[in-house]
Amino acid sequence: MVQVRVEIRLKKGVTDPEGDNVHKALGLLGFKGVQGVRSSKLFLIDLQTKDARAARKEVEDMCRRLLANPVIHEYAIAIEK
Amino acid sequence: MVQVRVEIRLKKGVTDPEGDNVHKALGLLGFKGVQGVRSSKLFLIDLQTKDARAARKEVEDMCRRLLANPVIHEYAIAIEK
């Protein structure tokens, strides 16, 4: 089994309302040194294969077809084990 | 400036509806080898400090007070740069 870690980030320049609100809330809670917060999604996907290269290719396909929106997202794939 | 990466995961045993739905959707799209999907949140926080140890402590405090729900979440903090 291969475990793949997929990070789905907003592209630079895309507004991140969740990150902005967390930033604001941290300020209200008294955390004054926060300069910025960006939020992103992480998926851990267990694949029934032993071929790390095939796993990466398959997960790239998953990102294109389901997990990421190419207009606003970029993604990073890492093979965990 | 220190950039801190915070991963907010669901604890083991906590139902992950988003992960389960992604798993189901991947199956419907023809990805047959998926054994499981877990979803989690990631925050990149820029802090106005140069002290990595102080930054970690501050972000732990943020997790306890805002970012994570201790009933269902666990978190991992990593100093990026």
N, CA and C atoms of all chains as a GROMACS GRO file, in nm:
protein
  486
    1MET      N    1   0.083  -0.120   0.000
    1MET     CA    2   0.000   0.000   0.000
    1MET      C    3   0.087   0.126   0.000
    2VAL      N    4   0.046   0.223  -0.076
    2VAL     CA    5   0.115   0.351  -0.080
    2VAL      C    6   0.024   0.458  -0.021
    3GLN      N    7   0.079   0.540   0.069
    3GLN     CA    8   0.001   0.652   0.120
    3GLN      C    9   0.049   0.780   0.055
    4VAL      N   10  -0.044   0.852  -0.007
    4VAL     CA   11  -0.010   0.974  -0.079
    4VAL      C   12  -0.071   1.094  -0.007
    5ARG      N   13   0.010   1.198   0.003
    5ARG     CA   14  -0.031   1.320   0.070
    5ARG      C   15  -0.050   1.427  -0.036
    6VAL      N   16  -0.170   1.481  -0.044
    6VAL     CA   17  -0.200   1.582  -0.146
    6VAL      C   18  -0.236   1.712  -0.078
    7GLU      N   19  -0.163   1.816  -0.109
    7GLU     CA   20  -0.194   1.947  -0.053
    7GLU      C   21  -0.256   2.032  -0.162
    8ILE      N   22  -0.377   2.081  -0.136
    8ILE     CA   23  -0.449   2.164  -0.233
    8ILE      C   24  -0.445   2.308  -0.181
    9ARG      N   25  -0.366   2.390  -0.248
    9ARG     CA   26  -0.349   2.530  -0.203
    9ARG      C   27  -0.419   2.625  -0.300
   10LEU      N   28  -0.456   2.742  -0.248
   10LEU     CA   29  -0.502   2.848  -0.338
   10LEU      C   30  -0.380   2.907  -0.408
   11LYS      N   31  -0.395   2.939  -0.536
   11LYS     CA   32  -0.285   3.004  -0.609
   11LYS      C   33  -0.257   3.140  -0.550
   12LYS      N   34  -0.135   3.186  -0.571
   12LYS     CA   35  -0.100   3.322  -0.525
   12LYS      C   36  -0.192   3.423  -0.589
   13GLY      N   37  -0.241   3.518  -0.509
   13GLY     CA   38  -0.328   3.621  -0.563
   13GLY      C   39  -0.475   3.589  -0.548
   14VAL      N   40  -0.508   3.462  -0.523
   14VAL     CA   41  -0.648   3.426  -0.503
   14VAL      C   42  -0.685   3.459  -0.359
   15THR      N   43  -0.797   3.528  -0.341
   15THR     CA   44  -0.842   3.565  -0.206
   15THR      C   45  -0.868   3.440  -0.123
   16ASP      N   46  -0.826   3.446   0.003
   16ASP     CA   47  -0.841   3.332   0.094
   16ASP      C   48  -0.924   3.378   0.214
   17PRO      N   49  -1.058   3.376   0.200
   17PRO     CA   50  -1.143   3.431   0.308
   17PRO      C   51  -1.123   3.357   0.440
   18GLU      N   52  -1.103   3.226   0.434
   18GLU     CA   53  -1.084   3.150   0.560
   18GLU      C   54  -0.956   3.195   0.630
   19GLY      N   55  -0.848   3.206   0.552
   19GLY     CA   56  -0.723   3.251   0.610
   19GLY      C   57  -0.735   3.392   0.666
   20ASP      N   58  -0.802   3.480   0.590
   20ASP     CA   59  -0.818   3.618   0.634
   20ASP      C   60  -0.898   3.626   0.764
   21ASN      N   61  -1.003   3.543   0.773
   21ASN     CA   62  -1.084   3.545   0.895
   21ASN      C   63  -1.009   3.488   1.015
   22VAL      N   64  -0.929   3.384   0.992
   22VAL     CA   65  -0.847   3.330   1.101
   22VAL      C   66  -0.750   3.438   1.148
   23HIS      N   67  -0.690   3.508   1.051
   23HIS     CA   68  -0.598   3.618   1.083
   23HIS      C   69  -0.667   3.721   1.173
   24LYS      N   70  -0.789   3.761   1.132
   24LYS     CA   71  -0.865   3.860   1.208
   24LYS      C   72  -0.896   3.808   1.348
   25ALA      N   73  -0.943   3.684   1.354
   25ALA     CA   74  -0.980   3.626   1.484
   25ALA      C   75  -0.860   3.615   1.577
   26LEU      N   76  -0.744   3.581   1.521
   26LEU     CA   77  -0.623   3.571   1.604
   26LEU      C   78  -0.588   3.708   1.661
   27GLY      N   79  -0.605   3.813   1.578
   27GLY     CA   80  -0.581   3.949   1.625
   27GLY      C   81  -0.674   3.984   1.741
   28LEU      N   82  -0.802   3.948   1.726
   28LEU     CA   83  -0.901   3.978   1.831
   28LEU      C   84  -0.869   3.902   1.960
   29LEU      N   85  -0.806   3.786   1.945
   29LEU     CA   86  -0.770   3.707   2.064
   29LEU      C   87  -0.640   3.756   2.128
   30GLY      N   88  -0.578   3.854   2.066
   30GLY     CA   89  -0.459   3.912   2.128
   30GLY      C   90  -0.327   3.866   2.068
   31PHE      N   91  -0.332   3.787   1.961
   31PHE     CA   92  -0.208   3.746   1.895
   31PHE      C   93  -0.170   3.857   1.797
   32LYS      N   94  -0.080   3.943   1.840
   32LYS     CA   95  -0.055   4.066   1.765
   32LYS      C   96   0.053   4.051   1.658
   33GLY      N   97   0.134   3.949   1.666
   33GLY     CA   98   0.247   3.938   1.574
   33GLY      C   99   0.218   3.861   1.446
   34VAL      N  100   0.088   3.835   1.418
   34VAL     CA  101   0.055   3.755   1.299
   34VAL      C  102   0.054   3.844   1.175
   35GLN      N  103   0.137   3.809   1.076
   35GLN     CA  104   0.144   3.892   0.955
   35GLN      C  105   0.056   3.840   0.842
   36GLY      N  106   0.024   3.712   0.849
   36GLY     CA  107  -0.061   3.657   0.744
   36GLY      C  108  -0.097   3.513   0.774
   37VAL      N  109  -0.212   3.470   0.725
   37VAL     CA  110  -0.254   3.330   0.740
   37VAL      C  111  -0.308   3.283   0.605
   38ARG      N  112  -0.259   3.170   0.560
   38ARG     CA  113  -0.313   3.109   0.439
   38ARG      C  114  -0.367   2.973   0.478
   39SER      N  115  -0.484   2.938   0.425
   39SER     CA  116  -0.542   2.807   0.457
   39SER      C  117  -0.532   2.716   0.336
   40SER      N  118  -0.520   2.588   0.360
   40SER     CA  119  -0.529   2.494   0.248
   40SER      C  120  -0.582   2.359   0.296
   41LYS      N  121  -0.610   2.272   0.201
   41LYS     CA  122  -0.667   2.140   0.229
   41LYS      C  123  -0.559   2.035   0.212
   42LEU      N  124  -0.574   1.930   0.290
   42LEU     CA  125  -0.480   1.819   0.281
   42LEU      C  126  -0.560   1.690   0.271
   43PHE      N  127  -0.522   1.604   0.178
   43PHE     CA  128  -0.585   1.471   0.170
   43PHE      C  129  -0.478   1.365   0.184
   44LEU      N  130  -0.504   1.267   0.269
   44LEU     CA  131  -0.418   1.149   0.276
   44LEU      C  132  -0.492   1.036   0.208
   45ILE      N  133  -0.435   0.986   0.100
   45ILE     CA  134  -0.503   0.885   0.020
   45ILE      C  135  -0.425   0.755   0.025
   46ASP      N  136  -0.491   0.649   0.068
   46ASP     CA  137  -0.428   0.516   0.069
   46ASP      C  138  -0.460   0.444  -0.061
   47LEU      N  139  -0.355   0.406  -0.132
   47LEU     CA  140  -0.374   0.340  -0.261
   47LEU      C  141  -0.322   0.197  -0.254
   48GLN      N  142  -0.399   0.107  -0.318
   48GLN     CA  143  -0.366  -0.034  -0.318
   48GLN      C  144  -0.265  -0.065  -0.430
   49THR      N  145  -0.144  -0.017  -0.411
   49THR     CA  146  -0.040  -0.042  -0.510
   49THR      C  147   0.094  -0.036  -0.438
   50LYS      N  148   0.198  -0.088  -0.502
   50LYS     CA  149   0.330  -0.072  -0.441
   50LYS      C  150   0.419   0.017  -0.526
   51ASP      N  151   0.364   0.060  -0.639
   51ASP     CA  152   0.442   0.137  -0.735
   51ASP      C  153   0.422   0.287  -0.708
   52ALA      N  154   0.522   0.349  -0.646
   52ALA     CA  155   0.509   0.489  -0.606
   52ALA      C  156   0.489   0.579  -0.727
   53ARG      N  157   0.555   0.546  -0.839
   53ARG     CA  158   0.544   0.632  -0.957
   53ARG      C  159   0.402   0.626  -1.015
   54ALA      N  160   0.346   0.503  -1.020
   54ALA     CA  161   0.208   0.489  -1.069
   54ALA      C  162   0.112   0.560  -0.976
   55ALA      N  163   0.139   0.551  -0.844
   55ALA     CA  164   0.052   0.616  -0.745
   55ALA      C  165   0.050   0.766  -0.768
   56ARG      N  166   0.168   0.824  -0.789
   56ARG     CA  167   0.175   0.969  -0.810
   56ARG      C  168   0.096   1.010  -0.934
   57LYS      N  169   0.110   0.929  -1.040
   57LYS     CA  170   0.040   0.960  -1.164
   57LYS      C  171  -0.112   0.954  -1.144
   58GLU      N  172  -0.155   0.851  -1.069
   58GLU     CA  173  -0.298   0.834  -1.045
   58GLU      C  174  -0.352   0.952  -0.962
   59VAL      N  175  -0.275   0.992  -0.863
   59VAL     CA  176  -0.323   1.101  -0.776
   59VAL      C  177  -0.323   1.234  -0.852
   60GLU      N  178  -0.228   1.252  -0.944
   60GLU     CA  179  -0.232   1.372  -1.029
   60GLU      C  180  -0.361   1.377  -1.109
   61ASP      N  181  -0.400   1.258  -1.157
   61ASP     CA  182  -0.525   1.247  -1.233
   61ASP      C  183  -0.645   1.281  -1.142
   62MET      N  184  -0.640   1.232  -1.016
   62MET     CA  185  -0.748   1.263  -0.920
   62MET      C  186  -0.757   1.413  -0.896
   63CYS      N  187  -0.641   1.479  -0.886
   63CYS     CA  188  -0.640   1.624  -0.862
   63CYS      C  189  -0.706   1.695  -0.979
   64ARG      N  190  -0.667   1.654  -1.100
   64ARG     CA  191  -0.722   1.721  -1.218
   64ARG      C  192  -0.872   1.698  -1.231
   65ARG      N  193  -0.918   1.576  -1.196
   65ARG     CA  194  -1.058   1.542  -1.221
   65ARG      C  195  -1.151   1.572  -1.105
   66LEU      N  196  -1.098   1.579  -0.981
   66LEU     CA  197  -1.189   1.596  -0.868
   66LEU      C  198  -1.140   1.693  -0.760
   67LEU      N  199  -1.016   1.676  -0.717
   67LEU     CA  200  -0.975   1.742  -0.592
   67LEU      C  201  -0.947   1.891  -0.607
   68ALA      N  202  -0.891   1.929  -0.720
   68ALA     CA  203  -0.849   2.069  -0.735
   68ALA      C  204  -0.927   2.138  -0.847
   69ASN      N  205  -0.945   2.267  -0.831
   69ASN     CA  206  -1.003   2.351  -0.935
   69ASN      C  207  -0.887   2.429  -0.999
   70PRO      N  208  -0.855   2.397  -1.125
   70PRO     CA  209  -0.733   2.454  -1.184
   70PRO      C  210  -0.735   2.607  -1.196
   71VAL      N  211  -0.854   2.667  -1.187
   71VAL     CA  212  -0.861   2.813  -1.196
   71VAL      C  213  -0.801   2.877  -1.070
   72ILE      N  214  -0.826   2.815  -0.956
   72ILE     CA  215  -0.783   2.881  -0.831
   72ILE      C  216  -0.682   2.798  -0.748
   73HIS      N  217  -0.669   2.670  -0.780
   73HIS     CA  218  -0.584   2.584  -0.695
   73HIS      C  219  -0.455   2.541  -0.761
   74GLU      N  220  -0.355   2.521  -0.678
   74GLU     CA  221  -0.238   2.446  -0.720
   74GLU      C  222  -0.223   2.332  -0.621
   75TYR      N  223  -0.154   2.226  -0.660
   75TYR     CA  224  -0.146   2.113  -0.568
   75TYR      C  225  -0.006   2.056  -0.563
   76ALA      N  226   0.024   1.993  -0.449
   76ALA     CA  227   0.154   1.928  -0.433
   76ALA      C  228   0.128   1.786  -0.386
   77ILE      N  229   0.196   1.692  -0.448
   77ILE     CA  230   0.175   1.550  -0.418
   77ILE      C  231   0.304   1.495  -0.358
   78ALA      N  232   0.290   1.424  -0.246
   78ALA     CA  233   0.408   1.361  -0.186
   78ALA      C  234   0.374   1.218  -0.148
   79ILE      N  235   0.464   1.127  -0.179
   79ILE     CA  236   0.445   0.986  -0.143
   79ILE      C  237   0.497   0.969   0.000
   80GLU      N  238   0.411   0.923   0.090
   80GLU     CA  239   0.449   0.912   0.231
   80GLU      C  240   0.519   0.780   0.262
   81LYS      N  241   0.461   0.669   0.218
   81LYS     CA  242   0.520   0.537   0.249
   81LYS      C  243   0.466   0.432   0.155
   82MET      N  244   1.113   3.700   1.018
   82MET     CA  245   0.981   3.639   1.015
   82MET      C  246   0.992   3.486   1.018
   83VAL      N  247   0.900   3.426   1.091
   83VAL     CA  248   0.895   3.279   1.096
   83VAL      C  249   0.764   3.235   1.032
   84GLN      N  250   0.773   3.135   0.943
   84GLN     CA  251   0.650   3.078   0.887
   84GLN      C  252   0.624   2.944   0.954
   85VAL      N  253   0.504   2.932   1.009
   85VAL     CA  254   0.468   2.810   1.082
   85VAL      C  255   0.358   2.738   1.006
   86ARG      N  256   0.374   2.606   0.997
   86ARG     CA  257   0.279   2.522   0.926
   86ARG      C  258   0.203   2.442   1.030
   87VAL      N  259   0.072   2.458   1.033
   87VAL     CA  260  -0.010   2.386   1.132
   87VAL      C  261  -0.105   2.292   1.060
   88GLU      N  262  -0.098   2.166   1.094
   88GLU     CA  263  -0.188   2.069   1.033
   88GLU      C  264  -0.290   2.029   1.138
   89ILE      N  265  -0.418   2.050   1.106
   89ILE     CA  266  -0.526   2.015   1.198
   89ILE      C  267  -0.594   1.889   1.146
   90ARG      N  268  -0.572   1.778   1.214
   90ARG     CA  269  -0.628   1.650   1.169
   90ARG      C  270  -0.741   1.605   1.260
   91LEU      N  271  -0.830   1.524   1.206
   91LEU     CA  272  -0.928   1.457   1.292
   91LEU      C  273  -0.858   1.346   1.366
   92LYS      N  274  -0.893   1.328   1.494
   92LYS     CA  275  -0.834   1.219   1.572
   92LYS      C  276  -0.878   1.085   1.513
   93LYS      N  277  -0.798   0.983   1.539
   93LYS     CA  278  -0.834   0.848   1.493
   93LYS      C  279  -0.969   0.809   1.550
   94GLY      N  280  -1.056   0.752   1.467
   94GLY     CA  281  -1.185   0.707   1.515
   94GLY      C  282  -1.294   0.810   1.495
   95VAL      N  283  -1.256   0.936   1.469
   95VAL     CA  284  -1.356   1.039   1.443
   95VAL      C  285  -1.398   1.028   1.296
   96THR      N  286  -1.529   1.026   1.273
   96THR     CA  287  -1.579   1.014   1.136
   96THR      C  288  -1.534   1.134   1.052
   97ASP      N  289  -1.495   1.106   0.929
   97ASP     CA  290  -1.445   1.210   0.839
   97ASP      C  291  -1.535   1.212   0.715
   98PRO      N  292  -1.649   1.282   0.721
   98PRO     CA  293  -1.744   1.279   0.610
   98PRO      C  294  -1.683   1.330   0.480
   99GLU      N  295  -1.599   1.432   0.488
   99GLU     CA  296  -1.539   1.486   0.365
   99GLU      C  297  -1.449   1.380   0.300
  100GLY      N  298  -1.365   1.318   0.383
  100GLY     CA  299  -1.278   1.213   0.330
  100GLY      C  300  -1.359   1.097   0.272
  101ASP      N  301  -1.465   1.058   0.343
  101ASP     CA  302  -1.548   0.946   0.295
  101ASP      C  303  -1.614   0.980   0.162
  102ASN      N  304  -1.659   1.104   0.149
  102ASN     CA  305  -1.724   1.144   0.024
  102ASN      C  306  -1.626   1.152  -0.092
  103VAL      N  307  -1.505   1.201  -0.062
  103VAL     CA  308  -1.403   1.203  -0.167
  103VAL      C  309  -1.372   1.060  -0.210
  104HIS      N  310  -1.362   0.970  -0.113
  104HIS     CA  311  -1.338   0.828  -0.142
  104HIS      C  312  -1.446   0.774  -0.236
  105LYS      N  313  -1.573   0.801  -0.202
  105LYS     CA  314  -1.686   0.753  -0.283
  105LYS      C  315  -1.680   0.813  -0.424
  106ALA      N  316  -1.654   0.946  -0.431
  106ALA     CA  317  -1.651   1.012  -0.561
  106ALA      C  318  -1.538   0.957  -0.648
  107LEU      N  319  -1.422   0.930  -0.586
  107LEU     CA  320  -1.310   0.874  -0.663
  107LEU      C  321  -1.350   0.737  -0.719
  108GLY      N  322  -1.422   0.659  -0.639
  108GLY     CA  323  -1.469   0.528  -0.686
  108GLY      C  324  -1.562   0.544  -0.806
  109LEU      N  325  -1.652   0.640  -0.798
  109LEU     CA  326  -1.747   0.663  -0.908
  109LEU      C  327  -1.675   0.710  -1.034
  110LEU      N  328  -1.562   0.779  -1.016
  110LEU     CA  329  -1.485   0.827  -1.132
  110LEU      C  330  -1.397   0.716  -1.191
  111GLY      N  331  -1.395   0.600  -1.127
  111GLY     CA  332  -1.320   0.488  -1.183
  111GLY      C  333  -1.186   0.462  -1.116
  112PHE      N  334  -1.156   0.535  -1.008
  112PHE     CA  335  -1.032   0.508  -0.935
  112PHE      C  336  -1.060   0.393  -0.838
  113LYS      N  337  -1.026   0.272  -0.877
  113LYS     CA  338  -1.069   0.154  -0.802
  113LYS      C  339  -0.974   0.115  -0.689
  114GLY      N  340  -0.852   0.162  -0.693
  114GLY     CA  341  -0.754   0.114  -0.596
  114GLY      C  342  -0.746   0.197  -0.468
  115VAL      N  343  -0.844   0.285  -0.446
  115VAL     CA  344  -0.838   0.372  -0.328
  115VAL      C  345  -0.891   0.297  -0.205
  116GLN      N  346  -0.808   0.287  -0.103
  116GLN     CA  347  -0.849   0.214   0.017
  116GLN      C  348  -0.903   0.306   0.125
  117GLY      N  349  -0.864   0.431   0.121
  117GLY     CA  350  -0.915   0.523   0.222
  117GLY      C  351  -0.869   0.664   0.193
  118VAL      N  352  -0.948   0.761   0.235
  118VAL     CA  353  -0.911   0.902   0.221
  118VAL      C  354  -0.938   0.972   0.354
  119ARG      N  355  -0.841   1.046   0.402
  119ARG     CA  356  -0.862   1.128   0.522
  119ARG      C  357  -0.836   1.273   0.482
  120SER      N  358  -0.921   1.361   0.529
  120SER     CA  359  -0.902   1.502   0.496
  120SER      C  360  -0.852   1.578   0.618
  121SER      N  361  -0.777   1.680   0.597
  121SER     CA  362  -0.741   1.768   0.710
  121SER      C  363  -0.715   1.910   0.660
  122LYS      N  364  -0.698   1.999   0.756
  122LYS     CA  365  -0.678   2.141   0.727
  122LYS      C  366  -0.534   2.178   0.750
  123LEU      N  367  -0.489   2.275   0.673
  123LEU     CA  368  -0.353   2.321   0.688
  123LEU      C  369  -0.355   2.473   0.696
  124PHE      N  370  -0.282   2.530   0.792
  124PHE     CA  371  -0.269   2.675   0.798
  124PHE      C  372  -0.122   2.711   0.791
  125LEU      N  373  -0.090   2.809   0.707
  125LEU     CA  374   0.045   2.865   0.704
  125LEU      C  375   0.037   3.001   0.770
  126ILE      N  376   0.105   3.015   0.882
  126ILE     CA  377   0.096   3.138   0.960
  126ILE      C  378   0.230   3.210   0.961
  127ASP      N  379   0.229   3.334   0.917
  127ASP     CA  380   0.352   3.416   0.920
  127ASP      C  381   0.355   3.495   1.049
  128LEU      N  382   0.461   3.476   1.124
  128LEU     CA  383   0.473   3.544   1.253
  128LEU      C  384   0.590   3.640   1.251
  129GLN      N  385   0.567   3.757   1.313
  129GLN     CA  386   0.669   3.862   1.317
  129GLN      C  387   0.764   3.837   1.433
  130THR      N  388   0.846   3.735   1.421
  130THR     CA  389   0.943   3.704   1.525
  130THR      C  390   1.057   3.628   1.460
  131LYS      N  391   1.171   3.621   1.528
  131LYS     CA  392   1.279   3.540   1.473
  131LYS      C  393   1.305   3.419   1.560
  132ASP      N  394   1.230   3.411   1.670
  132ASP     CA  395   1.253   3.306   1.768
  132ASP      C  396   1.161   3.188   1.740
  133ALA      N  397   1.217   3.081   1.682
  133ALA     CA  398   1.137   2.967   1.641
  133ALA      C  399   1.067   2.900   1.759
  134ARG      N  400   1.136   2.898   1.874
  134ARG     CA  401   1.077   2.832   1.990
  134ARG      C  402   0.955   2.910   2.042
  135ALA      N  403   0.969   3.043   2.046
  135ALA     CA  404   0.857   3.128   2.089
  135ALA      C  405   0.742   3.115   1.989
  136ALA      N  406   0.776   3.108   1.859
  136ALA     CA  407   0.674   3.096   1.756
  136ALA      C  408   0.593   2.968   1.775
  137ARG      N  409   0.664   2.857   1.802
  137ARG     CA  410   0.596   2.729   1.821
  137ARG      C  411   0.500   2.736   1.940
  138LYS      N  412   0.548   2.799   2.048
  138LYS     CA  413   0.465   2.810   2.168
  138LYS      C  414   0.340   2.894   2.140
  139GLU      N  415   0.360   3.003   2.067
  139GLU     CA  416   0.247   3.091   2.035
  139GLU      C  417   0.144   3.016   1.949
  140VAL      N  418   0.194   2.940   1.851
  140VAL     CA  419   0.101   2.871   1.761
  140VAL      C  420   0.029   2.758   1.836
  141GLU      N  421   0.097   2.695   1.931
  141GLU     CA  422   0.028   2.595   2.014
  141GLU      C  423  -0.089   2.658   2.087
  142ASP      N  424  -0.064   2.778   2.137
  142ASP     CA  425  -0.169   2.854   2.206
  142ASP      C  426  -0.284   2.886   2.109
  143MET      N  427  -0.250   2.923   1.985
  143MET     CA  428  -0.353   2.951   1.883
  143MET      C  429  -0.438   2.827   1.857
  144CYS      N  430  -0.371   2.711   1.850
  144CYS     CA  431  -0.443   2.586   1.825
  144CYS      C  432  -0.542   2.560   1.938
  145ARG      N  433  -0.494   2.576   2.060
  145ARG     CA  434  -0.581   2.549   2.176
  145ARG      C  435  -0.698   2.646   2.181
  146ARG      N  436  -0.673   2.773   2.145
  146ARG     CA  437  -0.776   2.875   2.164
  146ARG      C  438  -0.866   2.897   2.042
  147LEU      N  439  -0.818   2.862   1.924
  147LEU     CA  440  -0.900   2.892   1.806
  147LEU      C  441  -0.903   2.783   1.699
  148LEU      N  442  -0.786   2.734   1.661
  148LEU     CA  443  -0.780   2.655   1.538
  148LEU      C  444  -0.832   2.513   1.552
  149ALA      N  445  -0.810   2.451   1.668
  149ALA     CA  446  -0.846   2.309   1.683
  149ALA      C  447  -0.953   2.291   1.789
  150ASN      N  448  -1.034   2.190   1.770
  150ASN     CA  449  -1.131   2.149   1.870
  150ASN      C  450  -1.076   2.025   1.939
  151PRO      N  451  -1.037   2.035   2.066
  151PRO     CA  452  -0.965   1.925   2.130
  151PRO      C  453  -1.045   1.795   2.141
  152VAL      N  454  -1.177   1.806   2.126
  152VAL     CA  455  -1.259   1.684   2.132
  152VAL      C  456  -1.234   1.596   2.009
  153ILE      N  457  -1.218   1.658   1.894
  153ILE     CA  458  -1.208   1.579   1.770
  153ILE      C  459  -1.077   1.598   1.694
  154HIS      N  460  -1.002   1.700   1.727
  154HIS     CA  461  -0.882   1.731   1.647
  154HIS      C  462  -0.751   1.701   1.720
  155GLU      N  463  -0.650   1.667   1.643
  155GLU     CA  464  -0.514   1.672   1.691
  155GLU      C  465  -0.438   1.763   1.594
  156TYR      N  466  -0.325   1.817   1.638
  156TYR     CA  467  -0.256   1.908   1.548
  156TYR      C  468  -0.105   1.884   1.550
  157ALA      N  469  -0.044   1.922   1.440
  157ALA     CA  470   0.102   1.911   1.430
  157ALA      C  471   0.155   2.045   1.384
  158ILE      N  472   0.259   2.093   1.451
  158ILE     CA  473   0.316   2.224   1.421
  158ILE      C  474   0.457   2.206   1.367
  159ALA      N  475   0.487   2.271   1.256
  159ALA     CA  476   0.623   2.264   1.203
  159ALA      C  477   0.668   2.404   1.165
  160ILE      N  478   0.792   2.436   1.201
  160ILE     CA  479   0.849   2.566   1.165
  160ILE      C  480   0.909   2.552   1.026
  161GLU      N  481   0.864   2.636   0.932
  161GLU     CA  482   0.909   2.623   0.794
  161GLU      C  483   1.038   2.699   0.769
  162LYS      N  484   1.043   2.826   0.812
  162LYS     CA  485   1.164   2.906   0.787
  162LYS      C  486   1.168   3.023   0.882
   0.00000   0.00000   0.00000
